[in-house]
Amino acid sequence: MDLETEVSSISSLVHKLVEDLKCDSVDVQRAAAAELRVLAKNTENVDAIAKSGAISLLIGLLYSSDLKTQENAVTALLNLSIAGSNKIAIANSNAIDPLIYVLQTGNSEAKRNSAATLYSLSVDKENTIKIGRSGVYGPLVELLMNGTPQGKNDAATALFNLSIIHENKARIVQAGAVRHLVKLIDPAFGMVDKAVTVLANLATIPEGRDAIVRERGVPLFVEVVELGSARAKENAAAALLLLCTNSNRFCQLALREDVVPPLVALLQSGTPRAREKAGALLSYIRNQIHGNARR
């Protein structure tokens, strides 16, 4: 089959599947969404699917009471969203609220793929702002708390992208994310790097720092500086620097956890950013101690 014939064949198949999405039969809709889900894995098919009118129909199926249809539709949208141009098209087709609905009502696969789709859309800054102003935080925190391991990971990834935008940080804290992110610093979950990265972003605001200390994050950050991966050490040191330089009480907590030796080790062997943060925090601690001694 030559390329032109193959493209024509795919276009014909996509057209048929789009018509099937409009059908009243749940079985037909489910099968069509499943086939589009598979086709959308192939980047060569994505353009044909996007131009066929499938996006708005798949978004409509996110409200399906048939959980498998809902799962197929959200996963097809996830696969389509990988292409940059589709991130805008999907968000502009009013997908955000239906995706949140899937986070609340879907099966475990649909929930994690909804979180992954929200993350994929949020790669575009305009979409990040739109998503950040929606009701996404509670459902993402719920997935972070009760999801499958992959669901927790996808929720944390979405929260990370949202936490880059300053106005979203307080909303993430208010939704109760800090407690569950702190729990995920446990190496057993395999998410230390991601959890610490999100918490370091949240430590840039007072509400975030207060919540981290309240949830006993300081001892865990000190442990990560000592034992974590290079990336985790870097972000834990950044978070501790923010905590300590904004509150003497928080600094005393870190000192009680014996923060200095791992910081000294990090100063000698960490990444450039880690060494910068460790050096700044050690200087701050030294100045605090000398200042107190003079008084």
Residue, then its C-alpha position, 0 to 999 in steps of 0.5 A: m500500500d503506497l503512502e497516499t492510499e494508506v492516508s486515505s484509508i486512515s481518513s476513511l476509518v477515522h471518519k467512520l469512527v467519528e460517525d460511530l461516536k455520534c451513535d446512540s448505542v453505548d456499545v458502538q460508542r465504546a468500540a469507536a472510542a477504543e479504536l480511536r484510543v489505539l489509533a491516536k497512539n500513532t503520531e501519524n494518525v493524530d492529525a487526521i483524528a484532530k481534523s475529523g471533529a473527534i475531539s469535541l465528541l470525545i470530550g462529550l463522552l467524558y460524561s458517559s455513564d459507561l465507565k469503559t467508554q469514559e476511560n477510552a475517551v479520556t485515554a484517546l484525548l491523552n494520546l491526542s494531547i501529546a501533539g502541541s497543537n492539540k493542547i490548545a484545541i482540546a483546552n479550547s473545546n472546554a475539556i477542563d471541567p469534563l476532565i475534572y469530572v472523570l477525576q471524580t467519577g472514573n475508574s482508576e485507569a480513567k482517573r490517572n489518564s485524566a490527571a495525565t491529560l491535565y498535565s499534558l495540557s498544562v505544558d502550555k502556559e495559557n492552559t496552566i492558568k485556565i486549569g489553575r482557575s478551575g476546580v481541579y485541586g480537590p480531585l487531584v489531591e484525592l487521587l494523590m491520597n487514594g489513587t493507584p501508584q501510577g495515579k498518585n504519580d500522575a496527580a503529583t506531576a499535574l500538581f507540579n506543573l500547576s505549582i509553577i504558576h504563583e497564583n496556584k500555589a495557595r490553592i494547592v496548599q488550601a486543597g490539602a496537598v501538602r500532607h499527602l506530598v509529605k507522605l510521598i517522601d517515603p521511598a516506598f512510594g518511589m516518588v521522593d523526587k517528585a514530591v520534594t520538587v512540588l513541596a519546594n515550589l510550595a515553600t516559596i509562599p508562607e502558607g506552604r511553609d506553615a503547612i510543610v512544618r505542620e505536617r512534619g516535613v522538616p525532618l524528612f527534608v533533612e533526611v533527603v539532603e543526606l540520602g536522596s537522589a541528586r535532584a531530590k537533595e537539590n530541591a530539599a536544600a532549596a526548601l530548607l533554605l526558604l523555611c529557615t530564612n523566613s522563620n527562626r523557629f523553622c530554622q531551630l527545627a532544622l538544627r534540632e534535626d542535625v541539618v548541618p552535616p548533610l549540608v556540608a556534604l552537599l556543599q562538597s558533592g552536590t549539583p551546582r544548584a544544590r551547592e549554592k543552596a547548601g552554601a547559602l543555608l550554612s552561611y545563614i545558620r552561621n550568621q544566626i549562631h554568631g548573632n545570637a552569641r553576640r547578644 
